[in-house]
Amino acid sequence: MILCCGEALIDFVPLPQVRAYQPCPGGSIYNVAIGLGRLETPVGFYCKVSTDFFGDMLIDNLEKNGVDTRFCVRSADPTTLAFVNLPSKDYTEPQFSFYANGSADRSLTVDELIPQLPEKVKALHFGSISMVMEPGAAALETLMARESGTRIISLDPNVRPDLIADPVAYRDRFEKWVASLDILKLSRVDFNWIYKDEEFEKHLCHWFDLGVSLVIRTKGEEGADGYTKSGTSAYVRTPEIEIADAVGAGDTFLAATLAYLHHQELLAIKSLGKLTREQLKACLSYANQAAAINCARIGANPPYKHELEKING
């Protein structure tokens, strides 16, 4: 099982040609869990989830998509809400306004961590706003460090600058997380925000020195590239599609990456750093196709396994 640890919220996505918003279950880590479930990968979700009607919507959607919710903790605190502003001529990435003060998904504490995870949990995934909103960020950071070396640890920072008061402190914290990782996926936008004008290759070598086995970078319309600790690299182009919006594209890409590695029996410490170029390229292509399907639909809406099988034959 892959355990996704992080936020669960409601995205209010603008409807095309209508001055209205549609509430959609979301949150980066939540989207990854849904994506894994739809790709028929054993997956669980770990988060505090509100007992309000939005929280019930979040839990129901997880279970309908094959996600194990036994790790979720219910709380009377409200659900985090996020309003989405879609890309325009002035910016290329979706923008988010979060309403999260006192919300359930940010309130997990170190004392509330699961003392011991079941043996069937083989990997844990972290990232996004759950790693910057306290006290939950400190709790998840503790869990990441505790399980590192025992289980596969994956991270997608999915940076939300509006929630980060001190970029320098965030960078220092990010470096601490990297030392616990086996898989690091980040977008070109994430890297440029964290490291400004620094060279990607320099940090790539540094991350491998810290123990990371696999690094994947998404570059929007320009595709994605991946690198292994053993020196293998691969690049794939983005499929040409008519984009509805890009909400959840990176989450879907990451979910498909983990699903592919799981189904190919490559989601293991001994395998990740030694992927062949063919294996890495096949993984990136699979993830790219999944993200493309998501982008052809409104909101975070990852594909099902049969949809990808139809494309890939």
Summary of the structure (lengths in Angstrom):
residues: 313
radius of gyration: 17.9
end to end distance: 26.3
largest distance: 51.5
contacts: 1095
relative contact order: 0.14
helix: 41%
strand: 23%
